[in-house]
Amino acid sequence: MVDVVSYSLISITAFCFGLIVSFQIAHIHYCRKLTTLVRRSISTKTIAPVLAEYEMLRPR
């Protein structure tokens, strides 16, 4: 007979691990995006790249 408790603990552990990994991937993605915006802002010496990105992401 299959041990239901063992399988449920393994599935809960896998689910939590998946949540942690997805959070880390999203965090890395947004940090890279922010770094790119900061570099563009420093090179142009304005906040125009940040405002342009905000305009593109804003729902209409």
Secondary structure, DSSP 8 states (H G I E B T S, - for coil): ---HHHHHHHHHHHHHHHHHHHHHHHHHHHHHHHHHHHHHHHHHTSSHHHHHHHHHHS--
